[in-house]
Amino acid sequence: MIELPSDVVARFEDQGQGHVFRFWDELTETEQRSFLAELNEIDLDLFASLGKTQECSIGQNLSPSPVAMLDESCKERGEELIRNGTLGVLTVAGGQGTRLGWSGPKGTFPAAPISGKSLFQLVAEQVVFASKKYGRTIPWYIMTSMQNEEATECFLVDNNCFGIDRTDIFIFSQAQIPAVDADGRMLLASKGSIAMNPDGHGGVITALQASGGLEEMESRGIAYLSYIQIDNPLVHVVDPVFLGMHVGDVSSCEVSSKCVQKADAKERVGVFCQVDS
């Protein structure tokens, strides 16, 4: 039996997580080594920060976002950037299809009501079309999770990546964080293992960096990403007009986002606005 390191115990107890060791003496030596390795991989500082109440001060003066008129130059700018090979497509697809009544990665769900095409195929076909139209390869970056990475890759390979060269698809997995109960206490998956969950879409850039994805983009000359969620089958994956607006004089942001018009003032959806803080 391995003696439980006091420094490891102290780190977890300082975060109110000392209960994770309660079955230590019941574990075999092999299980103890595995558990210690798992515990040492957990970023407790990050874990603690995620549990804190976040405060956000947005100031008192809110106004509608300024209106910018579309013109032909927007499309021309966007198309030029695509032809120059500076655009990549980034899809977050770490979820399972459970809520859709589907067994497997959400991206494999046959979303098209007539053709039965999967969500992955709907995205891939737009990437293929745009690559041919603009005469430039558009690489596809797909964020999966530990739960569905292998199944996602097998699905794409089994379907010949729907016409995209496998070398132009970069699959990477999002990070995981401990699952907690209503009181913020880590849950155990077993006596010697912490229950883990994917860290969500917000971890996509960190996951790209950790996987070497950002370096891969740099090697290709990718400067812009069309970011989409896999469960949006209506999205315009490669939109030169939107890209042209993003880099135009009317834009001052590193991130641009689309929205739909509210049905009425009482519809419970968010709106974009300008904040004077």
N, C-alpha and C positions, 0 to 999 in steps of 0.2 A: 504493500500500500504506500502511496506517495503522501508525504506530508504537505498539507495545504499551505502554499506560500502566504506568509503574513501580509506581504505588500499587495497581493491580489485581493485578499479578503478586505484589507483596509480601503482599497480603491472602490470596491463595490459597496461596502458599508457606508462610506462617505456619501454615496448617492442614494442611500436608503434601499439598497438592493442586496443586502446580506442574506436574504432568504434563499437565494439561488444555490447556496451551499448546503442546504439542509439534508440532502441525500448523499453527501460526499462519501460518507463511510460505507454506504451501501454499494458503491461503484467498484468495479474491478480496476486493477491498475491501468489496463488499456483504456478503459472508459474514462478514468481520471485524467490521463494524459490528453485524450481527445477533448475533454471538457475544458481543460486549462488552455489548450491551443485556441479553442473557440472563444473563450472569455478574453484572451489577450488580443483578439481581432476586433473586439467591440470598442468603438471610440466613445468613451464615457463622457468626455467633454461635449461632444456633439449631441449625445443622448440627453444630457442635462439641459442643453440649450433648447432642444426641441420641446421639452416639457414646460418651459417657462411661458408665461402669458406675454404675448407680444403686444406692444403698444405702438400705435401709429397715429401721428399727428398730421392731419391733412389741411390744416389751416381753415379759415373761415370763408374765403371767397372761391366759389365754384362757378364755372361758366362752361357753356358748351364748347366742345373742341372746334377749332377753326375749320372752315370748309375749304377744301382745295378742289378746284375744277379739273376734271380729266381732260387731257388733250392727247393728240397723236404722239407727242414726244415721250409720254410715259411708256407706251408700248414699245417704241423704238429703243429707248434706253434699256428696258428690261430684256428685249430680244438680243441686243448687242452683248449684254452681260452673259446671257445663256450661251450665245455662240462663242464667246471667249472662254467658256469652260469654268466660270466662276461660281456656278450654282450647284448645290447638292440638295438632295431630299432627305429629311430626317423624320422618321416615323417612330413614335413611341407605341410599343405593342407588347407590354409586359403582362397584360391581363389575360385571364382565362375567360372562356365564353359561358361561364356558369349562369350569369343573369340572363343570357339569351337562350338558356336551355341547351347549351352546346358543350360537348365534352372535348376539350382541347383548347389551344390558344385562340384568343378572340379573333385574330387575323385570319384564321382558317374557316371562320363562319361563312356559310353561303348566303351572303346578304342580298344579292341581286334576285328579285322575285321570279323572273322569267328564265334567265340564263343560268342561275344558280352559281354565279361567279363568287368567289370568296372575297373578303375585304382586302386581302393581300393582292389578289389578282387585279382588283379594280385600281389599286394604286400602281401596281407594276405596269399595267397597260398604258397608263398615262405617262409614266416615265419613259417607256419604250417609244411611244408616239412622239414625245417632245424631243427625245434624243435624235430620232430620225429627222424630224422637222427642222431642227436647228443644226444638224450635222455635228453634234458634239455629245460625247458620253456624259450622262448625268448620273453620278454615283448615288446609291441608295444606302442610307445609314439606318439601321433598325435596332432600336433598344428593346431587348427582351427582358426576361427575369429568370432567376434560377429555376423557377417552376416550368417555364415553357421554352427555354432557349433551344434545347436539343430537338424538341418536337417542331419548333418553328423552322429550324434549318432543314430538318428532314422533309418537311412539307414543301419548302421552296425547291429543294434539290429534286424531289420526286416529280415536281411539275416543271422542271427545267427552268426554274426561276422566272417563269412566264415570259421568256424571251430576253431577260437581262443576263449578261455574262456574270457568272458567279464571282469573278474577281472584282466586279463593280458593285458588289453588295458587301457592306461591312456590318456584321452582326455583333452586338456587344450586350452585356447584361448589366442591368441596374444594380446598385448596391442594396444591401439588406440592413434593416435595423430591428432591434428587439421589439417584439409585440408586448403590449402592456395591458393591464386591466384598468378598470375605471379609476383606480387610485394611483395609476402610474407605476405599478410594480411589474417588473418583468415576468413574463409567463414562461413556464418550462414546457418544452415539447416532450421531454422525458426526464428522468431523474438526472441525467447527465447531458442535457442539451437545452439551449435557450430557443424558444419559439421565435422565429424570425419572419418578417414581412418585407416586401419590396419597399424602397423608400419613396416611391411615387415619381411623377413626372418632373418634379422640381430637382431631382438628382441627375437629370439627363446630361448636363454639361460636365459635372464631376465624373460621371460614368464614362463619358467620351474621353476625358483626359486620362482616366485610370486605364482605359483599354487601349490607348494609343490612337484613338480615333481622331483626335485633333491633329496629331502629327501626320496621320494619313491624309487628312484634308489639306494640310499645308503642302504636302508633297504633290498633290494634284492641282494646287492653285485655287482651291475652293475658298471663296470669300463670303458667300451668302448661303443661307440654308432656308429651304422651304419646310417649315416645321408643321407636322400634322399628327393628329391622333388617329389610330387605326380604325376606330369605330365611327368615323365620319365618312360615309361612302359618297357624299355629295361634294366633297371638297375638290377645288380646282388645284391639283397638286403642283403643277408648274404654271404659274400665272405671270406672264411678262408685264402686264399692266401694273399689277400690284408691286412687283419687284421694281419697276421703273418709278413708281410713286415712292417706294421706300428709300431709294437713293437720290430722289429729286430734291430740289431746293425747298419744297414745302415740308420736308421731313428733317427732324433733328434728333432722331432716336436710333438706337442700336437695334431696337425691336419694333416691328410694326405688326398690328393685329387687325383682323377683320371682325365685323359684327353685322348683325341683321337689324333692320329697323324695328323698333318696338311696335307692337300692335296698337297699344294705347298707353296712356300715362300710368295706368295702374298695373300693367303687366309686370310680373315679378322677375325681371331680368336686369342685369347691370347695364350701365351706360358708360361710354367714354366721356371724360370731361377734363377741363383744364383747371389746375389747382394753383392758386396764388397763396403760397405759404409765407 
